[in-house]
């Protein structure tokens, strides 16, 4: 089968193999900026405590296992996955990808990250809008960046409602605290069932400006019935708050829902098993960038010289890493102690049990 290859395969040391040669120089990476944080150890970052970690949301697309390496072509779709942020160089960011069966890091363009609001923000409404009309995004809401001008970014939020507006750059961050996506707040008002695409406007007339569009939600709160065609409504959850006017009889508007790839992603054909903790390298004789979690079936091929190609399924499709070891049953491990389940047949922590009398 053809694999989607992220980067030229990488390496890190193992006790049973000869000392690695220095990596061959590749194409230069992006120029660093003065505000770029210092480089960090990706293995340590992958095993950090998840409970208190800042998380980001990334749309899988073109990426590299190492700077200057070969790239993955985007799989299509725009449904984000949760990642951790490791470091940044220029316009690229290094993300920690944590799957059930593996953890690894990769480089991708910062534009693929959702932004997260660091504080509540009421968005501007058109001049002359009624005083009781508003639309606001709350701290923690994740948004797509659409445009930038004069220190502000136009963003799109899609949750129960879809909202667009301008937000000062200082209120946007690449990552934020992990939290559950909150649901609709009960108000005690009579609920109104609406269909996706229903448009919420600033006034009860067809040509009034749009405040929001119903996306994934189905219930809003009735503030008052204006006439046979229009209802003043309100909606609030942990991400967005809106009050405006809606006509259930109006034709639906456009909604930008997250899309999955048009075709199912290909999968690996297992040809071996990797023990829990097996080290993943971006290329032979390069950097260790991840490890296997739990004993896993993988696609494994001998590359010679004590190196193996090891492919696993990911949100990018099958991705090929390098593994190191004298045999397919004895691949080097680099997962920090306690970060993964022990391999099958491994002695329990503290050493083997005492012999039976």
C-alpha positions as CSV (number, residue, x, y, z in Angstrom):
1,X,0.0,0.0,0.0
2,X,1.1,3.6,-0.3
3,X,1.7,5.4,3.0
4,X,1.2,9.1,3.6
5,X,4.7,10.0,4.7
6,X,5.1,12.9,7.1
7,X,8.8,13.3,7.2
8,X,12.0,11.6,6.5
9,X,12.3,9.1,9.3
10,X,14.1,10.2,12.5
11,X,16.2,8.6,15.3
12,X,17.2,8.5,18.9
13,X,19.5,6.3,20.8
14,X,19.0,2.8,22.1
15,X,21.3,0.8,24.4
16,X,21.4,-2.2,22.2
17,X,22.3,-0.4,18.9
18,X,25.4,1.5,17.9
19,X,25.7,5.2,18.6
20,X,23.7,7.2,16.1
21,X,25.4,9.4,13.5
22,X,24.6,13.0,13.4
23,X,21.5,13.7,11.3
24,X,22.2,14.8,7.7
25,X,21.4,18.5,7.3
26,X,18.1,19.1,5.6
27,X,16.4,22.2,4.1
28,X,16.5,25.1,6.5
29,X,13.5,25.6,8.8
30,X,11.6,28.8,9.2
31,X,13.3,31.7,10.7
32,X,12.7,32.0,14.4
33,X,11.2,35.1,16.0
34,X,12.3,37.0,19.1
35,X,9.2,35.9,20.9
36,X,9.5,32.2,20.0
37,X,9.9,30.2,23.2
38,X,13.0,28.0,23.6
39,X,13.0,24.5,22.1
40,X,11.7,21.8,24.4
41,X,12.0,18.0,24.7
42,X,9.0,16.5,22.8
43,X,9.1,13.3,24.7
44,X,8.8,15.1,28.0
45,X,6.1,17.3,26.6
46,X,4.0,14.3,25.4
47,X,4.0,12.8,28.8
48,X,3.1,16.0,30.8
49,X,0.2,16.1,33.1
50,X,-2.9,16.5,31.0
51,X,-5.3,17.7,33.7
52,X,-3.7,21.1,34.1
53,X,-2.4,21.5,30.6
54,X,-3.3,24.2,28.1
55,X,-4.9,22.6,25.0
56,X,-5.4,23.7,21.4
57,X,-7.6,22.7,18.6
58,X,-6.0,21.8,15.3
59,X,-7.5,21.0,11.9
60,X,-5.4,18.1,10.5
61,X,-3.7,19.2,7.3
62,X,-0.3,19.5,5.8
63,X,2.3,18.8,8.4
64,X,5.9,17.5,9.0
65,X,7.4,15.2,11.6
66,X,10.5,17.4,11.6
67,X,11.4,20.8,10.2
68,X,12.5,20.5,6.6
69,X,11.1,17.0,6.2
70,X,8.6,15.6,3.7
71,X,5.0,16.7,4.3
72,X,1.7,15.0,4.6
73,X,-1.0,16.1,2.2
74,X,-4.2,17.2,3.9
75,X,-6.7,14.4,4.3
76,X,-9.6,16.8,3.6
77,X,-12.3,17.9,6.0
78,X,-12.0,20.5,8.7
79,X,-13.0,18.8,11.9
80,X,-10.5,19.8,14.6
81,X,-8.7,17.5,17.1
82,X,-7.4,18.4,20.5
83,X,-3.7,18.8,20.8
84,X,-1.1,20.2,23.1
85,X,1.3,23.0,22.2
86,X,5.0,22.2,22.4
87,X,6.9,25.1,20.7
88,X,6.8,27.6,17.8
89,X,9.2,28.6,15.1
90,X,8.1,31.5,12.8
91,X,4.7,30.7,11.3
92,X,4.9,27.0,12.3
93,X,3.8,25.4,15.6
94,X,4.8,22.0,17.1
95,X,1.8,20.1,18.3
96,X,1.6,17.1,20.7
97,X,-0.9,14.6,19.3
98,X,-2.2,12.2,21.9
99,X,-4.1,9.2,20.5
100,X,-5.3,6.1,22.4
101,X,-2.6,4.0,20.7
102,X,0.3,6.5,20.3
103,X,1.7,9.9,21.2
104,X,3.8,11.9,18.8
105,X,4.6,15.5,17.8
106,X,4.5,17.2,14.5
107,X,4.9,20.6,12.9
108,X,2.1,22.4,11.1
109,X,1.1,25.9,10.1
110,X,-0.3,28.1,12.9
111,X,-3.2,29.0,10.6
112,X,-4.6,25.5,11.2
113,X,-5.2,26.2,14.9
114,X,-8.5,27.5,16.2
115,X,-8.1,30.6,18.4
116,X,-9.6,30.7,21.9
117,X,-11.0,33.7,23.6
118,X,-9.3,34.7,26.9
119,X,-12.1,36.9,28.0
120,X,-15.8,37.6,27.3
121,X,-16.4,39.8,24.3
122,X,-19.6,41.5,23.1
123,X,-19.5,41.9,19.3
124,X,-20.5,45.0,17.6
125,X,-24.0,45.3,16.2
126,X,-25.0,47.6,13.3
127,X,-25.6,51.3,14.1
128,X,-29.2,51.9,15.1
129,X,-29.8,48.3,16.4
130,X,-32.3,48.1,19.3
131,X,-30.7,48.4,22.8
132,X,-31.9,45.0,23.8
133,X,-30.2,43.3,20.8
134,X,-26.8,41.8,21.5
135,X,-24.4,39.0,20.5
136,X,-21.4,38.0,22.7
137,X,-18.8,35.3,22.9
138,X,-17.5,34.0,26.2
139,X,-14.0,33.2,27.4
140,X,-13.0,29.8,26.2
141,X,-15.0,29.8,23.0
142,X,-12.9,28.5,20.1
143,X,-13.1,30.3,16.8
144,X,-11.7,30.2,13.3
145,X,-9.6,33.2,12.2
146,X,-11.0,34.7,9.0
147,X,-9.3,38.0,8.4
148,X,-7.0,40.5,10.2
149,X,-6.9,44.3,10.2
150,X,-5.6,47.0,12.5
151,X,-5.0,44.9,15.5
152,X,-8.2,42.9,15.3
153,X,-9.2,39.5,13.9
154,X,-12.5,38.6,12.2
155,X,-13.5,35.2,13.7
156,X,-16.2,32.7,13.2
157,X,-17.7,30.7,16.1
158,X,-19.7,27.6,15.3
159,X,-21.5,25.8,18.2
160,X,-25.2,25.7,18.9
161,X,-25.2,29.0,16.9
162,X,-22.9,30.4,14.3
163,X,-21.5,33.9,14.9
164,X,-19.0,36.1,13.1
165,X,-17.4,39.4,14.3
166,X,-14.2,41.3,15.0
167,X,-12.2,40.6,18.2
168,X,-9.1,42.4,19.4
169,X,-6.0,40.3,18.9
170,X,-5.1,40.6,22.6
171,X,-8.3,38.6,23.4
172,X,-7.2,35.6,21.3
173,X,-4.8,32.8,22.2
174,X,-3.7,29.6,20.5
175,X,-4.4,27.4,23.5
176,X,-6.4,27.6,26.7
177,X,-7.5,25.4,29.7
178,X,-9.2,22.2,28.9
179,X,-13.0,22.4,29.4
180,X,-16.2,20.6,28.4
181,X,-18.3,22.4,25.8
182,X,-21.2,23.7,27.9
183,X,-24.8,23.3,26.9
184,X,-27.7,25.7,26.8
185,X,-28.4,27.6,30.0
186,X,-32.0,27.2,31.3
187,X,-33.9,30.5,31.5
188,X,-37.4,29.6,32.6
189,X,-38.8,31.1,29.4
190,X,-40.9,29.1,26.9
191,X,-38.6,27.2,24.6
192,X,-39.0,27.5,20.8
193,X,-37.9,24.6,18.6
194,X,-36.0,25.8,15.5
195,X,-34.2,24.2,12.6
196,X,-30.5,24.6,11.7
197,X,-30.1,27.5,9.3
198,X,-32.7,29.8,11.1
199,X,-31.3,33.3,11.0
200,X,-31.4,35.6,14.1
201,X,-31.6,39.3,13.0
202,X,-31.3,42.7,14.7
203,X,-35.0,43.6,13.9
204,X,-38.2,41.8,13.1
205,X,-38.0,42.3,9.3
206,X,-36.5,40.4,6.4
207,X,-33.8,42.9,5.4
208,X,-32.4,43.5,8.9
209,X,-28.8,42.6,9.7
210,X,-27.9,39.1,10.8
211,X,-26.7,38.5,14.4
212,X,-26.3,34.7,14.3
213,X,-27.5,31.6,12.6
214,X,-28.7,28.4,14.3
215,X,-26.1,25.7,13.6
216,X,-26.1,22.7,16.0
217,X,-28.8,23.8,18.4
218,X,-32.5,23.2,18.2
219,X,-34.0,25.2,21.1
220,X,-34.0,29.0,21.8
221,X,-35.9,30.9,24.4
222,X,-39.0,32.9,23.5
223,X,-38.8,36.5,24.9
224,X,-42.0,37.6,23.2
225,X,-44.2,36.9,20.2
226,X,-43.9,40.0,17.9
227,X,-46.5,39.0,15.3
228,X,-47.5,35.9,13.3
229,X,-44.1,35.8,11.6
230,X,-41.6,37.0,14.1
231,X,-40.5,36.1,17.6
232,X,-38.0,37.9,19.8
233,X,-35.7,35.2,21.1
234,X,-32.7,34.7,23.4
235,X,-30.1,32.0,23.7
236,X,-27.1,31.5,26.1
237,X,-24.6,28.8,26.8
238,X,-21.0,28.7,28.0
239,X,-19.7,29.9,24.7
240,X,-22.2,32.3,23.2
241,X,-25.0,34.6,24.1
242,X,-27.5,36.2,21.7
243,X,-30.8,38.2,21.8
244,X,-32.6,39.2,18.6
245,X,-35.4,38.3,16.3
246,X,-36.2,35.1,14.4
247,X,-38.9,34.1,11.9
248,X,-39.5,30.3,11.7
249,X,-41.1,30.9,8.3
250,X,-38.0,32.4,6.7
251,X,-35.7,30.4,4.4
252,X,-32.6,29.0,6.1
253,X,-29.2,30.7,5.9
254,X,-25.8,29.1,5.4
255,X,-24.1,27.2,8.2
256,X,-20.4,26.3,8.2
257,X,-20.4,23.0,10.0
258,X,-17.2,21.0,10.5
259,X,-16.7,18.5,7.7
260,X,-15.2,15.1,7.7
261,X,-13.0,13.9,4.8
262,X,-15.1,13.1,1.7
263,X,-13.4,9.6,1.5
264,X,-12.6,7.4,4.5
265,X,-9.0,7.6,5.4
266,X,-6.9,4.6,4.4
267,X,-5.6,2.4,7.2
268,X,-2.4,0.4,7.8
269,X,-2.2,-3.3,7.1
270,X,-0.7,-4.8,10.3
271,X,2.5,-6.8,9.8
272,X,3.9,-6.8,13.3
273,X,3.4,-5.8,16.8
274,X,5.1,-2.9,18.7
275,X,5.4,-3.2,22.5
276,X,4.0,-0.4,24.7
277,X,6.6,2.4,25.0
278,X,8.3,1.7,21.6
279,X,10.0,4.8,20.5
280,X,8.9,6.6,17.3
281,X,11.4,8.6,15.3
282,X,10.8,11.1,12.6
283,X,13.5,9.4,10.5
284,X,16.5,7.1,10.8
285,X,19.3,8.7,12.8
286,X,17.1,11.7,13.7
287,X,15.0,12.8,16.7
288,X,12.7,10.8,18.9
289,X,9.3,12.4,18.6
290,X,6.8,9.9,20.2
291,X,6.0,6.4,21.5
292,X,3.5,3.6,21.3
293,X,0.8,3.4,24.0
294,X,0.0,-0.2,24.9
295,X,1.0,-3.2,22.8
296,X,-0.2,-2.4,19.3
297,X,-0.5,-4.1,15.8
298,X,1.5,-1.9,13.4
299,X,2.8,-2.0,9.8
300,X,6.5,-2.9,10.2
301,X,9.2,-3.2,7.6
302,X,12.9,-3.8,7.9
303,X,15.0,-0.9,6.6
304,X,18.3,-2.5,7.4
305,X,21.1,-1.3,9.7
306,X,19.0,-1.8,12.8
307,X,16.2,0.5,11.6
308,X,12.6,-0.3,10.9
309,X,9.7,1.7,9.3
310,X,6.7,1.6,11.6
311,X,3.3,2.9,10.3
312,X,0.2,3.6,12.5
313,X,-3.2,5.0,11.8
314,X,-3.7,8.7,12.7
315,X,-6.1,11.6,11.9
316,X,-3.7,12.2,8.9
317,X,-4.2,8.7,7.7
318,X,-1.3,6.1,7.9
319,X,1.8,7.8,9.0
320,X,5.3,6.2,8.8
321,X,7.8,6.7,11.6
322,X,11.1,4.9,12.2
323,X,11.8,2.4,15.0
324,X,15.2,1.1,16.1
325,X,16.2,-2.3,17.3
326,X,18.0,-5.5,16.5
327,X,14.8,-7.3,15.7
328,X,11.1,-6.6,15.2
329,X,10.5,-8.2,18.7
330,X,13.1,-6.0,20.4
331,X,12.5,-2.4,19.4
332,X,13.9,0.4,21.5
333,X,11.6,2.2,24.0
334,X,11.6,5.8,25.1
335,X,8.3,6.4,26.9
336,X,9.0,8.0,30.3
337,X,8.3,5.7,33.3
338,X,4.7,5.4,34.2
339,X,3.4,7.2,31.1
340,X,2.2,4.0,29.3
341,X,1.0,0.5,30.2
342,X,3.8,-2.0,30.6
343,X,4.4,-4.3,27.7
344,X,2.9,-7.8,27.8
345,X,5.1,-10.1,29.9
346,X,7.1,-7.2,31.5
347,X,7.9,-7.6,35.2
348,X,5.8,-5.5,37.6
349,X,7.1,-2.2,38.9
350,X,9.9,-2.8,41.4
351,X,11.3,-5.8,39.6
352,X,10.3,-9.5,39.2
353,X,8.3,-11.2,41.9
354,X,10.2,-13.3,44.4
355,X,10.5,-17.0,43.5
356,X,7.8,-19.3,44.8
357,X,9.1,-21.4,47.8
